[in-house]
Amino acid sequence: MPSCTAVTPHALHHAACGCTKRLERRGLLAGLGALTALAALPRGARAASGNYEAMLVNCIDPRFTSGCYSYMGEKHMRDRYSQFVIAGGPIGAVHPRFAPWHQAFWDNLDITVALHNIQAVVALSHRDCGAAKLALGEAAVATPAAETANHAEVLKAFRAEVARRKPALQVVTGIMALDGSVETVT
């Protein structure tokens, strides 16, 4: 028989090819040990479904990764939420400028509700957001007051759309500052 590497990258292996090693007793014991350790993990650490608190919808901007994590921890949701990250966060989920993305968000929300039984959606936009500038225009984010007012309008539209599609879900909206603080928007 030809060697495995001499045939094609998709060749089937045979016992004499030398590509695979025989499973030794130590390897078998190590594998069983790993399975035992996995079984000992807390249920929440490995569960694909269950009862969780919320879904966080936030922006792709790396400057806000730690801030969002801290915010959710302060709200006692550490390891109790799923996350959907998209340019602009809730802006990307509802603004007409990003219409091709909308269905992906709503499908993900449907799955999150079904799998995780979430009770809320936390939607965070942020200051100095490039996606907000693209969607709303330069003037809409030129001053802190204009930025707040325009983000608030989009967050209001986001809340309304979640209420229309998933009336049982609570929706929390806010604008995160560069320092990680969050201004709640109602």
N, C-alpha and C positions, 0 to 999 in steps of 0.2 A: 504494500500500500504506500502511496506517496505521503510525504510529510504534510502536516496541516498547512504550514506556511507556504509550501510550494504550489498548492492548488489555487485557492482564492481566499480572500478575506472572510468569505462566508462558508468555508469548508466545514464539514462535520468532523469532529474529533474521533479518533479510534484509540483503543487501549494502548497501542504501542507507539503512539506519536510522541509521547514525552511532554506534551503541553500541560497535562494535568497530573497532579501528584495523587497518589493513593491517600485516602483519608486515614490518617494515623489516629491512634487512640487519644493522644494529647489534643489533636485538633477537634475530635469529637467531644472531648470533655470541655474544651474551651468554648465550643459552640453551645453546649448545654448550659454552661455557666453564664454566657451572655443572655440566653433565653430566660434563665432564672432571674437575672438582674432586671431584665425588661419587665418581667411579670411583677417584680417587687416595686416598680415605679408607682407613684400615686396615680389613681385613676385619671385625674384631670390632665396629667402630663402626657398621656398617650391616647386620650379619647378623641375620636373624630366627630362624635356627636355628644349631646348632653344639654345641660342648661347653663347658659352663659349670660352675661349681662347685656352686652351691646356689640354693635359693629362701629368701629371708628372709620370715618371717611376723611382722609387728609391728603395733602399735596406731596408730590414727589421731591420737593425741594429738600436736599440733605441738611440744610441749616435747621430744620424743624423736627428731625427724627427724634432726638433726645427730648426735646420739649414736649412732643406728643406723648412719648413714653412716660415722662414724668407726670404730665397732666392726667393721664389715665390711672397712674398709680395713686395720685392724690385723691382721685375719685373712687378709690378702693376697687379698681377693676383690673389690677395686675393679673395677667394670665386668665382673665375672665371676659375677653373681647376678641372678636375677629377684626381684621383690618383690610380696608380697600384703599389702595394708594393710587392716585391718578393726578395728572397735572391739574392744578387748581383745586384739588379735593372736591368739595361739593359744587364748586363752580364748573368743573369738568363734567360733573354728573348731570347738570341741568341746563347750562347755558347753550343757546343755539349754535354758537361758534364751534362747540365740540359735539354736535349731534351724533356723529358716527360712534361715539364712545358710550352714549347713554344706555343702550340696551345691555351692554356688558355689565354696567353697574347694577341695573335693576335685576338682571338674571342672578348676579352674585348675591344681592340682597335676598331674593327669593330662596336661594340655597342656604344662606346663612340662617334665615328664619327657620327653615325646615330642619337643618342639621343641629343648630345650636340653641334653638328656642329663645332667641334674644328678645329683650323687652324694649330696647332703645337703639337709636342710631345717634352717634355723636359725630357731628359734622364740623370740622375745623378748617377754615380758610386762614390765610396769614398775610401779614403786612409784607410789602415789597414783593408781591407775587407776579412773576412773569406771565403766567397763564391769565391772571386777572387783567393784566395790562393788555394782553392780546384780545381777550373777550370784551372787556369794557371800554377800552381806549385809554390813551395817556391821561386825558383830562379827568377821567373818572377816578384815578388813583394819584393825582398830582399833589393833593394835600391830605393830611390825616383825616380831616372832616369829610372830604369827598370820598376818600377810600373807605371810611367807616360806613357812610351812607350807602355806597354802591355795593359793598360786600353785604351789608344788611339786606338789601333788596334781593340779591341772589340767594342768600340764606333763607329768606322768607319764601322764595319760590321753591327752594329745596324742601323746606318743611311742608309746604302745601302739597307737593308732589308725593312725598312719603305718606302724608295723611290720606291722600286720595288712593294710593296703592296698598298701603298697610295701615289702616286706621288704628289698629291696636298698639302700634309702636309709639313710644315717646320719642321726641326728637329734641336733641340738645344742640344748639349752634353757637359758635363763637369764632372770634378772630384772634389768632395768636400773634403776639408781638415778637420782635427779634430777640427779646430777652426771655421768651418762653411763657410769659404771662398771657392769660386768656381773658378777653373781654367777652362776656356772654352777650349774645344777641337774641332778643325775643321777638 
